[in-house]
Amino acid sequence: MLHVLSHLGHGQPTRRALRQCVINVRQSSARCSSAVLVLTSKLASNSFKLLLQQRARLLYCFEAQVMSFVEYSEFIQEGDVAIIFLGHDSMFPVKVQSGAQTQTRYGAIRHSTDLIGRRYGSKVTCSKGGWVYVLHPTPELWTLNLPHRTQILYATDIANITMMLELKPGSVVCESGTGSGSLSHAMLRTIAPTGHLYTVEFHQQRAKKATEEFCEHKVGHLVTVLNQDVCKEGFGVTGVADAVFLDIPSPWEAVAHAKSAMKKQGGRVCSFSPCIEQVQRTCAALAEHGFVEICTLEVLLRLYDVRSITLPLPDFGPEDLHQAQPVVPDDAAVTCRTAIAPREMAGHTGYLTFATKSLA
Ligand SMILES: C[S@@+](CC[C@H](N)C(=O)[O-])C[C@H]1O[C@@H](n2cnc3c(N)ncnc32)[C@H](O)[C@@H]1O
């Protein structure tokens, strides 16, 4: 079976666009009896799809799944956020728009021809001949590429938080502050498709920008952004949360609100703080409000460098002392690949304090 990709623009396509699409499909599927057309556009009505199916003698015609940060879609479409990958330490997000161009050090990428309708993961040749990969966005890639409006949490802490808060599909989570939305995106993927995130941010522009990004990334239905002070007004919900996460300067002031946002029994809370004095005050507040299993930890990432090293070949002398053996020359060496621990590591980032809401 042959899959033919086409982009018709959104809404109601013109007669000319339809005719061109039929010609393209017939050309591509000339030697194939069962072709399927995958449209990377949202058409206004199903009748257009039927018309296309009949005119181009197709087995089936359907619209490609829309990109979202919680589900994978195969084809790049207008309006998507794609990650342009030039190398492990060089990538950036782009909003895909027909007619737009993105400049890279390898030349321009033309969205209409180089991106729209191509498969995620494709190798795209830029105008100067160099190439890039176009990747589907994920929370991991977003954390590495998002526009920083605040300090953010990275994968090492996020992985631990997700596990220790016992997050799973369907979990209801409260978070403050939203900041740049790095943690929020990761939590949203874990709790989708039936969970919900209530995220509180008192900085108006940050709350607005986060709301826009959640909608653009097609996770807006999973999250409620509240623009208020969590220490004064709480999370806007009572008795619903399975877990609460705090990344604010004075988490101890939000502990009472965290408790009332949580379900009656059980549930986990986590607070991220860079200073031990903040941890002490938070632990005291947690204990005062009846939380148990209070535990603070720090997660440090140790990355190994893979390198080639050259070692001198040891000379242990001849095996049989009575027989003359060729002696290993002085400059004999062997080169091998090895993994080396870093001499210096990024130091302290922050403490994670976890606790459980007591059953009493
Ligand atoms: C370090 S950032 C959070 C980063 C976020 N965890 C991430 O991964 O992108 C802290 C955020 O908390 C917000 N904030 C601080 N105190 C707050 C409060 N009392 N109520 C609501 N938001 C608060 C700040 O405006 C800031 O955006």
The ligand as an ORCA input file, in Angstrom:
! r2SCAN-3c Opt
* xyz 0 1
  C      11.811     29.002     39.573
  S      10.320     29.436     38.836
  C       9.522     27.892     38.561
  C      10.113     27.141     37.404
  C       9.324     25.927     36.995
  N       9.345     24.913     38.027
  C       9.866     25.361     35.692
  O      10.368     24.211     35.684
  O       9.809     26.040     34.661
  C       9.408     30.088     40.174
  C       8.133     30.767     39.725
  O       7.297     30.894     40.856
  C       6.610     32.125     40.781
  N       6.190     32.443     42.167
  C       6.984     32.794     43.209
  N       6.247     32.963     44.315
  C       4.958     32.716     43.984
  C       3.732     32.741     44.694
  N       3.690     33.064     45.991
  N       2.587     32.435     44.038
  C       2.624     32.105     42.735
  N       3.755     32.074     41.992
  C       4.915     32.377     42.612
  C       7.627     33.071     40.174
  O       6.990     34.184     39.558
  C       8.344     32.163     39.175
  O       7.769     32.261     37.903
*
